[in-house]
Amino acid sequence: MFFGLEWYWWMLLLVLLVISVPLKIGFLTWWNKRRQEKKKEKYGKWGDEE
């Protein structure tokens, strides 16, 4: 097959890709939300300082 890999390796790679994309999107949204909360917390705690 392609690049010397059997069909089941391509299926495995495809499954891993399909699973990893939503997990990555979920992690990035969580990370951004967490970062914004920390920034608000820092701003509220110290007043005008950034």
HTML snippet that shows the backbone in 3Dmol.js (N, CA, C, O; Angstrom):
<script src="https://3Dmol.org/build/3Dmol-min.js"></script>
<div id="view" style="width:600px;height:400px;position:relative"></div>
<script>
const pdb = `
ATOM      1  N   MET A   1       0.851  -1.193   0.000  1.00  0.00           N
ATOM      2  CA  MET A   1       0.000   0.000   0.000  1.00  0.00           C
ATOM      3  C   MET A   1       0.889   1.246   0.000  1.00  0.00           C
ATOM      4  O   MET A   1       2.038   1.203  -0.441  1.00  0.00           O
ATOM      5  N   PHE A   2       0.345   2.344   0.496  1.00  0.00           N
ATOM      6  CA  PHE A   2       1.058   3.612   0.493  1.00  0.00           C
ATOM      7  C   PHE A   2       2.212   3.595   1.485  1.00  0.00           C
ATOM      8  O   PHE A   2       2.034   3.213   2.641  1.00  0.00           O
ATOM      9  N   PHE A   3       3.378   4.000   1.044  1.00  0.00           N
ATOM     10  CA  PHE A   3       4.575   4.125   1.882  1.00  0.00           C
ATOM     11  C   PHE A   3       4.918   2.831   2.609  1.00  0.00           C
ATOM     12  O   PHE A   3       5.533   2.867   3.675  1.00  0.00           O
ATOM     13  N   GLY A   4       4.536   1.707   2.056  1.00  0.00           N
ATOM     14  CA  GLY A   4       4.875   0.411   2.639  1.00  0.00           C
ATOM     15  C   GLY A   4       4.066   0.034   3.855  1.00  0.00           C
ATOM     16  O   GLY A   4       4.402  -0.939   4.530  1.00  0.00           O
ATOM     17  N   LEU A   5       3.001   0.773   4.165  1.00  0.00           N
ATOM     18  CA  LEU A   5       2.166   0.441   5.327  1.00  0.00           C
ATOM     19  C   LEU A   5       0.946  -0.354   4.881  1.00  0.00           C
ATOM     20  O   LEU A   5       0.386  -0.113   3.811  1.00  0.00           O
ATOM     21  N   GLU A   6       0.552  -1.291   5.705  1.00  0.00           N
ATOM     22  CA  GLU A   6      -0.658  -2.061   5.426  1.00  0.00           C
ATOM     23  C   GLU A   6      -1.897  -1.214   5.713  1.00  0.00           C
ATOM     24  O   GLU A   6      -1.815  -0.170   6.359  1.00  0.00           O
ATOM     25  N   TRP A   7      -3.042  -1.681   5.222  1.00  0.00           N
ATOM     26  CA  TRP A   7      -4.274  -0.906   5.342  1.00  0.00           C
ATOM     27  C   TRP A   7      -4.675  -0.692   6.798  1.00  0.00           C
ATOM     28  O   TRP A   7      -5.231   0.355   7.128  1.00  0.00           O
ATOM     29  N   TYR A   8      -4.405  -1.658   7.677  1.00  0.00           N
ATOM     30  CA  TYR A   8      -4.839  -1.509   9.074  1.00  0.00           C
ATOM     31  C   TYR A   8      -4.033  -0.437   9.799  1.00  0.00           C
ATOM     32  O   TYR A   8      -4.537   0.163  10.749  1.00  0.00           O
ATOM     33  N   TRP A   9      -2.793  -0.179   9.378  1.00  0.00           N
ATOM     34  CA  TRP A   9      -2.034   0.919   9.979  1.00  0.00           C
ATOM     35  C   TRP A   9      -2.636   2.261   9.584  1.00  0.00           C
ATOM     36  O   TRP A   9      -2.698   3.187  10.393  1.00  0.00           O
ATOM     37  N   TRP A  10      -3.078   2.357   8.334  1.00  0.00           N
ATOM     38  CA  TRP A  10      -3.733   3.596   7.905  1.00  0.00           C
ATOM     39  C   TRP A  10      -5.032   3.813   8.667  1.00  0.00           C
ATOM     40  O   TRP A  10      -5.361   4.943   9.028  1.00  0.00           O
ATOM     41  N   MET A  11      -5.778   2.728   8.914  1.00  0.00           N
ATOM     42  CA  MET A  11      -7.018   2.849   9.689  1.00  0.00           C
ATOM     43  C   MET A  11      -6.705   3.286  11.120  1.00  0.00           C
ATOM     44  O   MET A  11      -7.419   4.117  11.681  1.00  0.00           O
ATOM     45  N   LEU A  12      -5.656   2.738  11.708  1.00  0.00           N
ATOM     46  CA  LEU A  12      -5.263   3.119  13.063  1.00  0.00           C
ATOM     47  C   LEU A  12      -4.870   4.587  13.117  1.00  0.00           C
ATOM     48  O   LEU A  12      -5.280   5.309  14.026  1.00  0.00           O
ATOM     49  N   LEU A  13      -4.073   5.034  12.145  1.00  0.00           N
ATOM     50  CA  LEU A  13      -3.685   6.447  12.108  1.00  0.00           C
ATOM     51  C   LEU A  13      -4.896   7.351  11.938  1.00  0.00           C
ATOM     52  O   LEU A  13      -4.972   8.410  12.562  1.00  0.00           O
ATOM     53  N   LEU A  14      -5.834   6.950  11.109  1.00  0.00           N
ATOM     54  CA  LEU A  14      -7.045   7.743  10.893  1.00  0.00           C
ATOM     55  C   LEU A  14      -7.873   7.833  12.172  1.00  0.00           C
ATOM     56  O   LEU A  14      -8.371   8.906  12.515  1.00  0.00           O
ATOM     57  N   VAL A  15      -8.023   6.717  12.874  1.00  0.00           N
ATOM     58  CA  VAL A  15      -8.778   6.712  14.130  1.00  0.00           C
ATOM     59  C   VAL A  15      -8.102   7.614  15.164  1.00  0.00           C
ATOM     60  O   VAL A  15      -8.778   8.373  15.858  1.00  0.00           O
ATOM     61  N   LEU A  16      -6.777   7.537  15.270  1.00  0.00           N
ATOM     62  CA  LEU A  16      -6.062   8.388  16.214  1.00  0.00           C
ATOM     63  C   LEU A  16      -6.226   9.864  15.869  1.00  0.00           C
ATOM     64  O   LEU A  16      -6.370  10.700  16.762  1.00  0.00           O
ATOM     65  N   LEU A  17      -6.207  10.185  14.588  1.00  0.00           N
ATOM     66  CA  LEU A  17      -6.395  11.569  14.165  1.00  0.00           C
ATOM     67  C   LEU A  17      -7.802  12.055  14.503  1.00  0.00           C
ATOM     68  O   LEU A  17      -7.977  13.165  15.005  1.00  0.00           O
ATOM     69  N   VAL A  18      -8.796  11.225  14.227  1.00  0.00           N
ATOM     70  CA  VAL A  18     -10.189  11.607  14.504  1.00  0.00           C
ATOM     71  C   VAL A  18     -10.415  11.809  15.995  1.00  0.00           C
ATOM     72  O   VAL A  18     -11.185  12.686  16.390  1.00  0.00           O
ATOM     73  N   ILE A  19      -9.758  11.013  16.824  1.00  0.00           N
ATOM     74  CA  ILE A  19      -9.910  11.158  18.278  1.00  0.00           C
ATOM     75  C   ILE A  19      -9.132  12.362  18.796  1.00  0.00           C
ATOM     76  O   ILE A  19      -9.602  13.061  19.694  1.00  0.00           O
ATOM     77  N   SER A  20      -7.950  12.612  18.242  1.00  0.00           N
ATOM     78  CA  SER A  20      -7.087  13.656  18.801  1.00  0.00           C
ATOM     79  C   SER A  20      -7.562  15.067  18.485  1.00  0.00           C
ATOM     80  O   SER A  20      -7.335  15.976  19.284  1.00  0.00           O
ATOM     81  N   VAL A  21      -8.212  15.278  17.350  1.00  0.00           N
ATOM     82  CA  VAL A  21      -8.620  16.636  16.977  1.00  0.00           C
ATOM     83  C   VAL A  21      -9.633  17.222  17.969  1.00  0.00           C
ATOM     84  O   VAL A  21      -9.409  18.331  18.454  1.00  0.00           O
ATOM     85  N   PRO A  22     -10.736  16.533  18.295  1.00  0.00           N
ATOM     86  CA  PRO A  22     -11.662  17.106  19.290  1.00  0.00           C
ATOM     87  C   PRO A  22     -11.024  17.275  20.668  1.00  0.00           C
ATOM     88  O   PRO A  22     -11.324  18.236  21.377  1.00  0.00           O
ATOM     89  N   LEU A  23     -10.143  16.340  21.051  1.00  0.00           N
ATOM     90  CA  LEU A  23      -9.469  16.487  22.342  1.00  0.00           C
ATOM     91  C   LEU A  23      -8.584  17.721  22.353  1.00  0.00           C
ATOM     92  O   LEU A  23      -8.530  18.441  23.351  1.00  0.00           O
ATOM     93  N   LYS A  24      -7.899  17.967  21.260  1.00  0.00           N
ATOM     94  CA  LYS A  24      -7.037  19.144  21.189  1.00  0.00           C
ATOM     95  C   LYS A  24      -7.864  20.422  21.248  1.00  0.00           C
ATOM     96  O   LYS A  24      -7.490  21.370  21.939  1.00  0.00           O
ATOM     97  N   ILE A  25      -8.975  20.456  20.535  1.00  0.00           N
ATOM     98  CA  ILE A  25      -9.847  21.638  20.550  1.00  0.00           C
ATOM     99  C   ILE A  25     -10.389  21.870  21.955  1.00  0.00           C
ATOM    100  O   ILE A  25     -10.408  23.002  22.437  1.00  0.00           O
ATOM    101  N   GLY A  26     -10.831  20.800  22.611  1.00  0.00           N
ATOM    102  CA  GLY A  26     -11.339  20.921  23.975  1.00  0.00           C
ATOM    103  C   GLY A  26     -10.273  21.405  24.939  1.00  0.00           C
ATOM    104  O   GLY A  26     -10.542  22.244  25.799  1.00  0.00           O
ATOM    105  N   PHE A  27      -9.071  20.884  24.800  1.00  0.00           N
ATOM    106  CA  PHE A  27      -7.976  21.307  25.674  1.00  0.00           C
ATOM    107  C   PHE A  27      -7.650  22.776  25.454  1.00  0.00           C
ATOM    108  O   PHE A  27      -7.437  23.511  26.419  1.00  0.00           O
ATOM    109  N   LEU A  28      -7.607  23.214  24.203  1.00  0.00           N
ATOM    110  CA  LEU A  28      -7.267  24.612  23.922  1.00  0.00           C
ATOM    111  C   LEU A  28      -8.326  25.564  24.463  1.00  0.00           C
ATOM    112  O   LEU A  28      -7.984  26.619  24.998  1.00  0.00           O
ATOM    113  N   THR A  29      -9.602  25.217  24.335  1.00  0.00           N
ATOM    114  CA  THR A  29     -10.650  26.088  24.882  1.00  0.00           C
ATOM    115  C   THR A  29     -10.557  26.135  26.409  1.00  0.00           C
ATOM    116  O   THR A  29     -10.717  27.195  27.013  1.00  0.00           O
ATOM    117  N   TRP A  30     -10.297  24.985  27.025  1.00  0.00           N
ATOM    118  CA  TRP A  30     -10.147  24.953  28.484  1.00  0.00           C
ATOM    119  C   TRP A  30      -8.951  25.790  28.907  1.00  0.00           C
ATOM    120  O   TRP A  30      -9.036  26.547  29.874  1.00  0.00           O
ATOM    121  N   TRP A  31      -7.834  25.663  28.192  1.00  0.00           N
ATOM    122  CA  TRP A  31      -6.614  26.392  28.531  1.00  0.00           C
ATOM    123  C   TRP A  31      -6.828  27.902  28.416  1.00  0.00           C
ATOM    124  O   TRP A  31      -6.385  28.659  29.279  1.00  0.00           O
ATOM    125  N   ASN A  32      -7.507  28.343  27.347  1.00  0.00           N
ATOM    126  CA  ASN A  32      -7.764  29.770  27.181  1.00  0.00           C
ATOM    127  C   ASN A  32      -8.672  30.297  28.283  1.00  0.00           C
ATOM    128  O   ASN A  32      -8.449  31.391  28.801  1.00  0.00           O
ATOM    129  N   LYS A  33      -9.680  29.537  28.642  1.00  0.00           N
ATOM    130  CA  LYS A  33     -10.595  29.947  29.719  1.00  0.00           C
ATOM    131  C   LYS A  33      -9.835  30.055  31.042  1.00  0.00           C
ATOM    132  O   LYS A  33     -10.030  31.005  31.800  1.00  0.00           O
ATOM    133  N   ARG A  34      -8.980  29.090  31.311  1.00  0.00           N
ATOM    134  CA  ARG A  34      -8.185  29.088  32.541  1.00  0.00           C
ATOM    135  C   ARG A  34      -7.239  30.287  32.574  1.00  0.00           C
ATOM    136  O   ARG A  34      -7.090  30.939  33.608  1.00  0.00           O
ATOM    137  N   ARG A  35      -6.602  30.573  31.440  1.00  0.00           N
ATOM    138  CA  ARG A  35      -5.672  31.699  31.374  1.00  0.00           C
ATOM    139  C   ARG A  35      -6.393  33.024  31.597  1.00  0.00           C
ATOM    140  O   ARG A  35      -5.877  33.908  32.279  1.00  0.00           O
ATOM    141  N   GLN A  36      -7.597  33.161  31.018  1.00  0.00           N
ATOM    142  CA  GLN A  36      -8.366  34.395  31.214  1.00  0.00           C
ATOM    143  C   GLN A  36      -8.792  34.548  32.668  1.00  0.00           C
ATOM    144  O   GLN A  36      -8.776  35.657  33.201  1.00  0.00           O
ATOM    145  N   GLU A  37      -9.171  33.452  33.315  1.00  0.00           N
ATOM    146  CA  GLU A  37      -9.560  33.522  34.724  1.00  0.00           C
ATOM    147  C   GLU A  37      -8.374  33.923  35.592  1.00  0.00           C
ATOM    148  O   GLU A  37      -8.530  34.706  36.530  1.00  0.00           O
ATOM    149  N   LYS A  38      -7.200  33.399  35.292  1.00  0.00           N
ATOM    150  CA  LYS A  38      -6.014  33.788  36.058  1.00  0.00           C
ATOM    151  C   LYS A  38      -5.682  35.253  35.842  1.00  0.00           C
ATOM    152  O   LYS A  38      -5.271  35.946  36.773  1.00  0.00           O
ATOM    153  N   LYS A  39      -5.860  35.725  34.613  1.00  0.00           N
ATOM    154  CA  LYS A  39      -5.570  37.128  34.321  1.00  0.00           C
ATOM    155  C   LYS A  39      -6.549  38.030  35.068  1.00  0.00           C
ATOM    156  O   LYS A  39      -6.140  39.054  35.614  1.00  0.00           O
ATOM    157  N   LYS A  40      -7.825  37.673  35.103  1.00  0.00           N
ATOM    158  CA  LYS A  40      -8.826  38.457  35.851  1.00  0.00           C
ATOM    159  C   LYS A  40      -8.511  38.448  37.332  1.00  0.00           C
ATOM    160  O   LYS A  40      -8.611  39.471  38.008  1.00  0.00           O
ATOM    161  N   GLU A  41      -8.130  37.283  37.828  1.00  0.00           N
ATOM    162  CA  GLU A  41      -7.814  37.155  39.245  1.00  0.00           C
ATOM    163  C   GLU A  41      -6.635  38.045  39.615  1.00  0.00           C
ATOM    164  O   GLU A  41      -6.658  38.720  40.644  1.00  0.00           O
ATOM    165  N   LYS A  42      -5.611  38.043  38.778  1.00  0.00           N
ATOM    166  CA  LYS A  42      -4.433  38.882  39.032  1.00  0.00           C
ATOM    167  C   LYS A  42      -4.816  40.356  38.970  1.00  0.00           C
ATOM    168  O   LYS A  42      -4.372  41.145  39.805  1.00  0.00           O
ATOM    169  N   TYR A  43      -5.628  40.732  38.000  1.00  0.00           N
ATOM    170  CA  TYR A  43      -6.040  42.121  37.829  1.00  0.00           C
ATOM    171  C   TYR A  43      -6.870  42.580  39.021  1.00  0.00           C
ATOM    172  O   TYR A  43      -6.668  43.683  39.531  1.00  0.00           O
ATOM    173  N   GLY A  44      -7.802  41.743  39.469  1.00  0.00           N
ATOM    174  CA  GLY A  44      -8.657  42.094  40.592  1.00  0.00           C
ATOM    175  C   GLY A  44      -7.888  42.169  41.901  1.00  0.00           C
ATOM    176  O   GLY A  44      -8.209  42.978  42.772  1.00  0.00           O
ATOM    177  N   LYS A  45      -6.883  41.334  42.037  1.00  0.00           N
ATOM    178  CA  LYS A  45      -6.133  41.284  43.291  1.00  0.00           C
ATOM    179  C   LYS A  45      -5.220  42.482  43.464  1.00  0.00           C
ATOM    180  O   LYS A  45      -5.090  42.998  44.574  1.00  0.00           O
ATOM    181  N   TRP A  46      -4.586  42.936  42.393  1.00  0.00           N
ATOM    182  CA  TRP A  46      -3.581  43.976  42.506  1.00  0.00           C
ATOM    183  C   TRP A  46      -4.025  45.321  41.954  1.00  0.00           C
ATOM    184  O   TRP A  46      -3.213  46.241  41.853  1.00  0.00           O
ATOM    185  N   GLY A  47      -5.256  45.451  41.607  1.00  0.00           N
ATOM    186  CA  GLY A  47      -5.747  46.743  41.136  1.00  0.00           C
ATOM    187  C   GLY A  47      -5.354  47.017  39.705  1.00  0.00           C
ATOM    188  O   GLY A  47      -5.650  46.216  38.818  1.00  0.00           O
ATOM    189  N   ASP A  48      -4.681  48.156  39.456  1.00  0.00           N
ATOM    190  CA  ASP A  48      -4.355  48.574  38.096  1.00  0.00           C
ATOM    191  C   ASP A  48      -3.144  47.869  37.505  1.00  0.00           C
ATOM    192  O   ASP A  48      -2.897  47.982  36.304  1.00  0.00           O
ATOM    193  N   GLU A  49      -2.396  47.159  38.304  1.00  0.00           N
ATOM    194  CA  GLU A  49      -1.194  46.518  37.788  1.00  0.00           C
ATOM    195  C   GLU A  49      -1.550  45.404  36.830  1.00  0.00           C
ATOM    196  O   GLU A  49      -2.557  44.717  37.005  1.00  0.00           O
ATOM    197  N   GLU A  50      -0.725  45.227  35.822  1.00  0.00           N
ATOM    198  CA  GLU A  50      -0.925  44.129  34.863  1.00  0.00           C
ATOM    199  C   GLU A  50       0.300  43.242  34.854  1.00  0.00           C
ATOM    200  O   GLU A  50       0.344  42.257  34.117  1.00  0.00           O
TER     201      GLU A  50
END
`;
const viewer = $3Dmol.createViewer("view");
viewer.addModel(pdb, "pdb");
viewer.setStyle({}, {cartoon: {color: "spectrum"}});
viewer.zoomTo();
viewer.render();
</script>
